[in-house]
Amino acid sequence: MIIDHTRLRAFANRIVAAGGSSPDEAAFVADHLVEANLRGHDSHGVGMLVAYVRDFEAGTLKANQTPEIVSDTGTISVWDARAGYGQVIAHQAVEWAIKAAKQHGVAVNGLRNAHHIGRVGTYGEVAARAGMVALHFVNVASGAPGVAPFRGREGRFLTNPVCIAIPGTSNNEPILLDFATSRVALGKVRVAHNAGKPMMEGALLDHAGQATTNPSVMYTEPRGVVLPFGEHKGSGLALVCELLAGAIVGSPSVTTSTPPERGIINGMLSIVIDPARLSTRDSMMSEIDAMIAWVKSAKPSDPDLPVLVAGEPERITRAERLAKGIEIDRETWSQLLAIAERYQIALDR
């Protein structure tokens, strides 16, 4: 299924609204999901609506939530999202941090108990567009963990992403580093499973601990696991994210006591810095441009694939998908149509 982004936004909007969200909330969540598709992160796109509907029907995703401000010192705040849509409340939390960093130079926000916050790079982009440097550490508490630690064959983490954003210059777009600490995001495994396609080698183990490219090992019992990226490095970062965004922020962590019926819960620790407090703007921008030019001057290993910096792949994919449409695999589309039929939602009105 190839579908134009405007039609997909309207369709996703109506599905979110079916869960009781206000028009503004439904539009915001739909925009976030479709933007993830546009940027090539189908794992965080409209396919997530299947889980969202499951959770709002079960009462573990609550529409139209206003966060509880647990504490606010002016530079450090802790918010409880109360199982509200993570896309909405995480954006509000980062906007608070940007405003506080502009006033004080640096700000820290701890976000607890948010439903799925979606593509974390979105929040880095918001900060970078405001001229800020941002670091985001996220944990995921969503039932049985599916990511193995280094040298392990049983799940102990979920995908626990990291995002670091650096503002752009007059010559270059912002640097946006956004990645899961697993070899691949679990959502990408779901996309491959639904599409009947193999995963890359080195990403999965089956339940017996044997390497496999079959994504179905994550959807049959006994389950397999996704491996961390970079062996001990990804595993170490996954643990750090779990502690920073879980234990230290005060949000639930993945342990043997995590109930699967709780739905998706994210914690996020955001650190926003005004770089103008560290160096002059002109020298900073000059050095950023020089460093990007230096990196991109490297000869490519494949002449048909130029050297890219963080954030460029998403911008390239977005331009292509805006022009050609977004591809949705047959199984995901079937699941979305089943939801639409249940709620009497039309694709087009």
N, C-alpha and C positions, 0 to 999 in steps of 0.2 A: 504494500500500500504506500503510494507516494501522495502526500497531502501537503497543501500549502500551509504555511505557518499561521496565517490568519484564521483559516478554517479550524485548524487544530487548537488554537487558543480558545476560540468560541466554544468548541466541543468540550475541552477540558474545563472551561469556566462553568459550564452547565453541570458537569459531574460534581465539581467541588460545591457548587451552590446546592446540589441535592442533599448534601450533608448538613445543611442549615447555615452555611456561611453567608455573611452579608455580601452584597454585590461587590464592594471594594475588596473584601478578603478573597472572594472567589476569583476576581480578576487578577489580584496580586499573585496568588498561588499558581494560577494557570500560566501567567506570564513567566514566572520563574521556571516552571517545568518545561515550557516550550523553548525558552532560551537555552536550557541545558541541552535539549535536542539539537537546536540550531548550532551549538558549539561542539557537537560531536559526542556529548556525554549522554547517550541514550539511557545509560544505567540510571541517571537521575532525572530523566524526562517523564513524559506522560505515562510511561509504563508503570511508574510508581503509584498511579491512581488506583490500581488494583489493590495495593496494600492500604492506601488511604481509605478507600471505601470499606474494606474489611475492618479497619480500626474505628472509623466513625460509626459504623453499625454496631461494633462491640462496645462503644463508649470509651475507648482508650485514646481517641483523637477528639478533641473538643473544639468546636467552632467558636469564633468570635471571642477569644480569650484576651483579657488585658493582663499583662504580666504583673506579678507581685514584686514590688521593689523590696527585697530583703534587707539591703543596706546600700547606702550611697554617701561616700565621703567627699564627693566632688571629683576625685580622681580614680577611685575604685568603687565599683558597684557590683552587686550580686542581684540577679533577677531570677525569678521562678516563672517559667512559661506556663505552668499548670496544664501541660499536655496540649497546649494550643499549637496551631500550625507553625512549625519552626521557621518557615520562610518569612512569615510576617514578623514574628517576635525577634528573631535573630537580626533581621534588618534594622528593627527599631533599636536593638541593643548596640549595634555597630554605629548607628547614627548618634546615639548618646555618647559613645566613646570618641567619635570624631569631634563633636562639639566640645567635649571636655579636654581633649588633647590640644585643640586650638587655643583653649584658654590657659591650660596648665603645662603644655608641652608633651605630656604622656597621660594615657588613661588605660585602665584595665577594667574589663567587664567579665564577670563569670555568669554564664547562662545555664540554668538548671532545668531539667524536666521539660525540654522542648520536644514536641513531636518532630519528625524528620525535618532537618533544616535544609535538605537538598544540596545542590552544588555549592560547596563552600567558597569556591572562587568568586561567586557573586559578591560576597561581602568584602573580599579583598579588592575587587573592582570598585566598589562603592568608596572604600577608603582611599584608594589610589587616585580616583577622579577628584577627590577632595584635597589632593596634595599630600596625603598621609602615607606613612609606612605602616603596614599592618601585619600582625602574626596571629594566626588562628590555629588552635589545637582542639580537636573534636574527638569525643568518645561516642561509642554506639552501644546501647544496651537494648537488645532486641531478641531476647530469647537465647537459644543455644548458640554459642560462639562458633563461627565457621572458619576462623583463621588460626593456623597453627603457630606456636612460637618456634624460634630457632631450634632445630634438632627435634622438634615435636611432630607427632602425627595425629594429635587430638586438638580440637579447637580450644583456644583460650582467649582470643580477641575477636573483635569484628574489624571492620576496615579502617577505623580510627584515622581520619584524614588530617593532613597538615596543609595550611595555606600561608604563603608569604607574598605580600604585594609591595611593590616599589613604584612610586609615581612616575608617570611618563614625562617627556620633555617636548619641546616644540618639534623635535625631529623623530621621536620614538614614542610608541604606545607604552603604557605601563608594563612592567615586568610582573607576571602573575604565575607564581609557582603553586600548583594545587594538585595534590596527589594523595592517593590512599597509601597506607603503610603496608597493605597487602600487595601481592604481585599484580593483582587486578582487583578492581572493585567488585563486590558481590553482585551488584546490579549488572555488570558486564557479563558475568557468568549466567545470570538470568536471561539476558538478551540472547546469548549464544544458545542456551538451552531451548528457548522458545523458537529460535530460528533453525534449530537442528544443525548448528555449525560447531566444529571442534574449537576448543580453546587453544591458545598458544602452549607450546611445550614449557615445562618448568613452572606452571602456575598451580597445578592441582595434584593432590594425592587421593586415591580411593580409600575406602574404609580400612583396607589392609595395609595402607602405607605405601602403595605402589604408585609411581608416577603415571598420570593419565592425561589425555586431552579431552576426555568426555565430560562435558559440563553437567550431565545428568547425575553424576555422583553426589552433587550437592542437593539433589531433589529426590533421592531415594534413600531408604533406610537399609542398613546403617549408612550414615552420611560420610562423605569424604571431607577434605579440608582444602582451603586455599592457603598457599604458602606466603610468607612475608616476602617483600621485595628485598633484594640485597642480603639475604640470609640474616646474620645477626644485626645488621644495621636497621633493616625494616622492623625486625622484631623488637629491637630496643626502642625505636621511635613509637611503635604501637603501645608499648608499656608506658612510655612517658606520656603519650596522649591520654591513655586510660587514667593515669594518675592526675595529670593536670586538669583535664576536663571532667573527671569523675570525682575522685577523692578530694582534691584540693578545692574544686568549685562547689562540691557538695551535691553533685548529681549522681544518680545510680551508676554503678559499675557492673561490668559483666563478671559474674561469679557463678558458682554452681547453684546459687539460690535465686538467680534471675528468672522470674516466671515468664514463660513464653507468651502467656495471654495478655501481658502488659502492653503489647504493641511496640512501636518504635519509640525509643527515647534517646535524644542526643543531649550531651552537655558540651559547652564550648567555652574556652578561655580565649578572649580576644585582647590583644595588646596593640594599641594604636599610638604612634609616635609622630609628632610634628618634626620632620627632618630639618626644618629651618632653625630649630633650636640647637642643632649639632654642627652645621656648617652654613656658609653663605649659599644662597640659592644659585647664583651664577656658577660658582665652582662645582657645586653638586651636580647641576644639570650638565655641565661640560664633562665631568668625569663619567656620568651615566652614559652619555652619548659615546664617549671614547671607548668605554668598556664594551658596549654593545657592538660597536664597529669592529673592535679587536676580535671579539668572539666570532662574529659573522665573516671575518676575513679568512678564517680557516678553510683550507681546501676541503670540499665535501668528499666523503669516501665513495659516494655514488653521484656522478655528475648530474643526474636527473633529480636529486633530492638535496636542495640547498640546506645549509646550516640554519637552524632556527633557534630562537631564544624562547624562554618560557612565556606563554600567552599567545605566540604566533599560530600554533596549530589550530587553536580554537577560533581565532579571527579568520583564518583561511577557510575553515569548515563552515563558519557562519555565512560568509559571503556566498559559498557554493550552495548551501541549503536554502538561503533566502531566494536564490535565483531558480533552483531546480525543485525545491520541495524537500520534505522530511520523509525518510523511509521508515515505516513502522512494520515490524515483522508480522507474519500472518497470525501467530498465536497471541501476541500482545493485542493486536487489533480485534481479534475474536473476543478476548476477555473484556476489552473496553466496550464493544458492541453489546455484549451480554449485560454489562452494567447499565448501558444506555437503555436497553429494552426493559430492564427491571424498573428503572426510574422514569420510563417513558420520555427519554431524551432523544431528540433528533440530531443527526449530524449537522444538518443545515436548517436554518429557519428563514 
